[in-house]
Amino acid sequence: MSFFNRSNTTSALGTSTAMANEKDLANDIVINSPAEDSISDIAFSPQQDFMFSASSWDGKVRIWDVQNGVPQGRAQHESSSPVLCTRWSNDGTKVASGGCDNALKLYDIASGQTQQIGMHSAPIKVLRFVQCGPSNTECIVTGSWDKTIKYWDMRQPQPVSTVMMPERVYSMDNKQSLLVVATAERHIAIINLANPTTIFKATTSPLKWQTRCVACYNEADGYAIGSVEGRCSIRYIDDGMQKKSGFSFK
């Protein structure tokens, strides 16, 4: 008797879950002509939240407009190798990308032109538009498997500065003046963008396995890191705050 009751309950739960999932997906937008290989990164325009770019292992960066729930492909530019990262400029007029051809490229939305503005000696894994130095100058910072991060002012092919990392860069994020770089072998480098060429604090991830991603808090007082083992750690820059509020979970 209990077997059938359990089966009926499971069936009811399954139906309920399916209905809930259908309801959750009701407002989803299906993109036409999606990437032909795995998506490596997605970034929304900071000025128009209905526009986003997606980089892919098929060697393309695509820009879509989903205003009013109707997806429209706006632009596409190609690379000779898989593209690993993409980000928008703060004014929403340009889209930067980097990948396995080691090149940093900048696409201008208005003109539809792409220009190469920088190179690493190994693939570019991640990039961000940041405000650097005492004058808060906008530049691009790139993190590479060549164990460096480089700052670019977008007007010249040579980096403004290069900072050596302890290992290959796997992930990176910033908020306000905080830049956090995660590398192979679980290293974490923390940089104050007011002094962008100096590692303010170096530490090691408390998680056992390889770091997969890092995300800074909006308040710029800490960051969260995730690893390939499926665990996440909540971290704070201040040691006192870390002891009080830091923790890890799965």
N, C-alpha and C positions, 0 to 999 in steps of 0.2 A: 504493500500500500504506500509506504513512504517513498519507494522508488518512483512510482507514477506521480506522486505529489511533487517530488523534487524535479521530475522531468517537466511537469506542467509549469512549475515555477520558473524553471530555466527557460522554457519556451516563451513564457510571458515576459521575462526579463529581456530575452533576446529581441522580441518584437518591440518592446518599449525602447530598448537601446537603438534599434534600427530606426524607429520613428524619430527619436531624439536626434540621431545623426543626420537624418534627412532634413529635419528642421534646421539644424545647425548649418547645413550646407546650402540652404535655400537661397541665401544672399551671396553665395560665392560667385565669382566671375571666372569663366573658363577662357583662357587666352588662346586665340587662334594662332596657328603657325608657331608653336612653341619651339624651344631649342631641340636640336637633333641629338644632343648628348646631355650628360649631367649638368645641372646648374651649379656653378661654383660660388656665386655671390649675387645678392640682390640689394639694391639701394634705392630709396625714394628721394625725390627732389625735395630739398628743404623749403622751397618756395611754392611748389604745387604738389600737394600730397597725392594727387591722382596720376602722377607720372613717375615711372620707375625704370631703372635699368637692370639688366640681368646679364651676367657673364657666364660663359659656358665652356665646357671642354670641347665643344665643336669649333672653337676658335672665333666665336662671334660675341659681340656685345649688342644686345637688342634693347631698344627704348620703346616702352609702351605707354599709352594714355588710356586710363580706364574711367575717365570722367563720365558721370551719369550711368555707370554700370555697363558701358559699351566699350569693349577693348579695341584699341586701334594701334597698330604698329606705326610708330613715328619715325624710327631711324634704325639703321643697323650698320655696324662697321666691323671689319674682319681683321683677324690676325693670322699669322702663319702657324701658330701653335695654340694650345689650350689657354684660355684666359681665366685667371684665378681670382681676380678681384675687380670691383668697380665702385666708384663713389662720385657724387655730385659736388660741384663747387657750391660755396655758401650762397651765392646769388642765383643758383639754378641755371646758369647759362652754359656750363661745360660739364662733361662727364669724363672722368679719368679712368684708365684701366691699366692693368699689368698682368703678366702671366709668364708662360714658359719660354717666350722668345726673349726674356730678360728686359724688355723695353717698357718704359712708361709712356703711355699715349694719352692725348687730350683731344676729345671730340667737342667741337663747337656746335651748339644746338642751332644757332641762327644761320651759320654759313654751311653747315653740313660737312665741314672739313676736319680731318684728323691730322694731328701732327705728333711726331715723336719728340718728347722733350727730355728724355733721360734714359740711362742704361744702368743695369747691374751686371755682374759677372755670373749670375745664376738667376733662376726664376724669381719674379716678384710675387710674393704670397699675399700681401695685404697692403693697403694704402689708406690714407686719411687726409682730408683737407684740414689744416690746423692754423691757428693764429700763434705766431712765434715772436720771441724776443720782446724787448721793451716797448717797441712800437706796434706790437700785435699784427705784424705783417702776415697776410695769408700766403701759405705755401702748401705744398704737398709733401707728406712724409711717406716713404715707401719702406717696407720691410721685406728682406730677401733671404733666400736660402744661401746667399754668399756670406751670411753672418754679419750683415750691416743693416743699419737704417740710414736713409739719405733724405736730406731736405732739398726741395726744388722750388725756385721762385717762379717757374713757368715761363720765364722770358729768356732763359739761356740753357744750353744743353749740359752744362756742368752743374753738379750739386753745390748748393750753398755750403753744406757741410756733410760730413760722413761720421757716423758714430759706430764703433765696433760693438758687436753683441757677443755674448759668450758662446752662442751656438746659432744654428739656423733659425730664422724667424718663422714662427708658425701662426701667430695671431697678434693683433694689436688693436687698441682702441683709445679714444681720448674723449674727455669732457672738460670744457673750459681750459685750464692750464695743465691738466693732468694727462700724461701719455703713459700707457702701460704696454710693455712689449713682452710677449711670451715666446720662449724659444724651445728648441729641443733640449733634452736632458732636464726639463722642468724648471729652467731658469726663468725668473721674472725680473725685468728691468723697469724701474719707475723713473720717469723724467718730468721735471717741471719745465713747461714750455717757455717760461720766462728766461730760462737758461738751457736752451734745447740741445746743446752739445755735450751736456754732462749728465751722467746717470746719477740721479739724486739718491736712489736707494736700490740695492740689489738683494734679491731674496730668492727662495726656492719654493715652488709649489708644495703645499702640504699633501697633495694628492699623490697617490702611489705611481700612477701611470702617466703617459704622455699628455701634455696639455693640448686640448682641442680648440678652445676658444676663450676669449677674455672680453669682458664688457665693463666699462667704467660707470659708476653711479652719476646721476645728474648733478649731485652736489659736489662731485670731484673730490670726495674724501675717501674713496675706496673703489673696489672693483670685485667682480665675481669671475671665477675661472671654472671651466669645465674640462673634464678629461675623457679619454677614450674608454675608461672603465665605467662611465655613466655617473660619476660623482661630480658634485659642485661644491666649491668653497667660497664663503663670503669673507672678504678680506678688507681691512682698513689700513690706511697709510700710517695713522698714529698708533703706536704700539699699545698705549693705554686703551684706546677704543677697540683695538683688535682683541685684547684680552677680555674685554667686557662684552663685546657683541659679535665677535667672529665665530663662525662655526662651519661645519661641512655636512653635507647630506647626500643621499642618493634617492 
